[in-house]
Amino acid sequence: MTFSDAIRKGAQQRPQCFARVFRPHPTAGMASCALGAAVEGTFGETRAGLLLMLKDVYPRAFIGRRGRSYACPACVASFYTIATGAAHLNDDHRWTREQIADWVETL
Protein backbone atom coordinates (compact mmCIF):
# COMPACT_ATOMS: atom_id res chain seq x y z
CA MET A 1 0.00 0.00 0.00
CA THR A 2 1.25 3.51 -0.77
CA PHE A 3 0.99 6.53 1.53
CA SER A 4 -1.75 7.98 -0.70
CA ASP A 5 -3.65 4.66 -0.59
CA ALA A 6 -3.45 4.68 3.21
CA ILE A 7 -4.89 8.22 3.34
CA ARG A 8 -7.76 7.22 1.04
CA LYS A 9 -8.50 4.03 2.97
CA GLY A 10 -8.52 5.82 6.32
CA ALA A 11 -10.63 8.70 4.94
CA GLN A 12 -13.42 6.23 4.27
CA GLN A 13 -13.61 5.35 7.97
CA ARG A 14 -14.63 8.66 9.55
CA PRO A 15 -15.18 12.42 9.03
CA GLN A 16 -12.31 14.86 8.61
CA CYS A 17 -10.92 17.05 11.39
CA PHE A 18 -8.39 19.85 11.47
CA ALA A 19 -5.45 20.81 13.73
CA ARG A 20 -5.34 17.37 15.40
CA VAL A 21 -4.56 13.87 14.21
CA PHE A 22 -7.77 12.55 15.79
CA ARG A 23 -10.59 14.46 17.44
CA PRO A 24 -13.86 13.37 19.04
CA HIS A 25 -16.82 13.78 16.69
CA PRO A 26 -20.40 14.25 17.95
CA THR A 27 -21.99 11.61 15.72
CA ALA A 28 -19.13 9.47 14.35
CA GLY A 29 -17.17 8.88 17.55
CA MET A 30 -13.88 10.15 16.10
CA ALA A 31 -12.68 12.25 13.17
CA SER A 32 -9.23 12.23 11.54
CA CYS A 33 -6.97 14.56 9.62
CA ALA A 34 -5.03 13.41 6.55
CA LEU A 35 -2.23 11.96 8.68
CA GLY A 36 -4.76 10.36 11.00
CA ALA A 37 -6.43 8.79 7.99
CA ALA A 38 -3.03 7.37 6.96
CA VAL A 39 -2.61 5.96 10.48
CA GLU A 40 -5.99 4.29 10.41
CA GLY A 41 -5.61 3.14 6.81
CA THR A 42 -2.30 1.50 7.70
CA PHE A 43 -2.84 0.17 11.22
CA GLY A 44 -6.63 0.00 11.51
CA GLU A 45 -6.58 1.98 14.77
CA THR A 46 -7.15 5.57 15.86
CA ARG A 47 -4.23 6.13 18.22
CA ALA A 48 -2.18 9.27 17.67
CA GLY A 49 0.90 7.44 18.99
CA LEU A 50 0.88 5.35 15.83
CA LEU A 51 1.77 8.47 13.82
CA LEU A 52 5.41 7.94 14.77
CA MET A 53 5.26 4.41 13.39
CA LEU A 54 4.19 5.68 9.97
CA LYS A 55 7.80 6.82 9.47
CA ASP A 56 8.88 3.19 9.43
CA VAL A 57 6.18 2.16 6.95
CA TYR A 58 6.40 5.22 4.65
CA PRO A 59 9.89 6.69 5.14
CA ARG A 60 9.73 8.71 1.91
CA ALA A 61 6.76 10.66 3.27
CA PHE A 62 8.62 11.65 6.43
CA ILE A 63 12.20 12.16 5.27
CA GLY A 64 13.10 15.32 3.40
CA ARG A 65 14.93 15.35 0.11
CA ARG A 66 18.47 16.66 0.44
CA GLY A 67 18.53 20.32 -0.61
CA ARG A 68 15.06 20.18 -2.16
CA SER A 69 11.55 20.81 -0.96
CA TYR A 70 7.99 20.20 -2.06
CA ALA A 71 5.91 23.18 -3.20
CA CYS A 72 2.40 23.71 -1.90
CA PRO A 73 -0.05 23.47 -4.82
CA ALA A 74 -2.30 26.09 -3.18
CA CYS A 75 0.05 28.83 -1.93
CA VAL A 76 3.71 29.87 -1.81
CA ALA A 77 4.66 27.57 1.08
CA SER A 78 7.20 24.79 0.68
CA PHE A 79 7.77 21.70 2.81
CA TYR A 80 10.70 19.47 3.58
CA THR A 81 8.51 16.37 3.84
CA ILE A 82 5.38 15.05 2.17
CA ALA A 83 3.79 14.53 5.59
CA THR A 84 4.28 18.20 6.47
CA GLY A 85 2.66 19.15 3.17
CA ALA A 86 -0.29 16.85 3.86
CA ALA A 87 -0.82 18.44 7.27
CA HIS A 88 -0.58 21.93 5.77
CA LEU A 89 -3.12 21.17 3.03
CA ASN A 90 -5.46 19.59 5.59
CA ASP A 91 -5.28 22.31 8.24
CA ASP A 92 -4.50 25.51 6.35
CA HIS A 93 -6.30 24.98 3.04
CA ARG A 94 -8.99 22.57 4.24
CA TRP A 95 -8.43 20.20 1.32
CA THR A 96 -10.30 16.93 1.54
CA ARG A 97 -8.21 13.93 2.43
CA GLU A 98 -8.90 12.51 -1.03
CA GLN A 99 -7.53 15.69 -2.64
CA ILE A 100 -4.46 15.42 -0.44
CA ALA A 101 -3.99 11.78 -1.46
CA ASP A 102 -4.20 12.86 -5.11
CA TRP A 103 -1.45 15.45 -4.49
CA VAL A 104 0.72 12.91 -2.66
CA GLU A 105 0.33 10.53 -5.60
CA THR A 106 1.89 13.11 -7.96
CA LEU A 107 5.15 13.31 -5.97
Secondary structure as UniProt FT lines:
FT   HELIX           3..11
FT   TURN            12..13
FT   STRAND          22..25
FT   TURN            26..28
FT   STRAND          29..32
FT   HELIX           34..43
FT   HELIX           48..50
FT   HELIX           51..57
FT   HELIX           59..62
FT   TURN            66..67
FT   STRAND          70..71
FT   STRAND          78..79
FT   HELIX           82..91
FT   HELIX           97..106
//
